[in-house]
Structure formats: C-alpha cells, structure tokens
C-alpha cells in the first residue's frame, strides 16, 4: 500500500521487506498528527496480522519544539489508543 501524505509518499509494502531482511527493531517518528498516527496504526496492525509481535520491537519517538509544542501530548494520546486496542483485542 502506498500513501500520499503531507510529509511525502510512504510505501507501506517496505514494512514486510524490512521484516524479511531481518530488521526487528523499528522506530516510528510519531508527531501526533493524522499522517503519523495512521502509519503507526498500520505498522502495529501489520505486526499483529503477521504474528510478528514476539519478534518485532516497535518504538515511537517524538519531540516538541517552539513551533510545535503539542507533539508529545498528541503522540501520547495515539500510543494510549494503540495500547487500548491491543488490550481489547486480547480479551
């Protein structure tokens, strides 16, 4: 799947390629905006759908700046939603 975002083009097919090449620690830049929220959701969903949760470590990074002092706040909200969805799926 290829997504056109405000930050550029993202080829989500490369996620599987990374896995096949042996990459098991993934870092997402999560601003808390819609683009990064959707991409992080899809990456997490691909991990679960492909049963990679025991082998892939998914990390999120973010940071605030003077021009965007809200990134950490919104990124935390996205991570909280991901964790809640994961907990709900395990019920």
ABEGO torsion letter per residue (X at the ends): XBBBBAAEBBBAAAAAAAAAAGBABBBBBBAGBAAAAAAAAAAAAAAAAAGAAAABBBBBBBBBBAABAAAAAAAAAAAAAAAAAAAAAAX
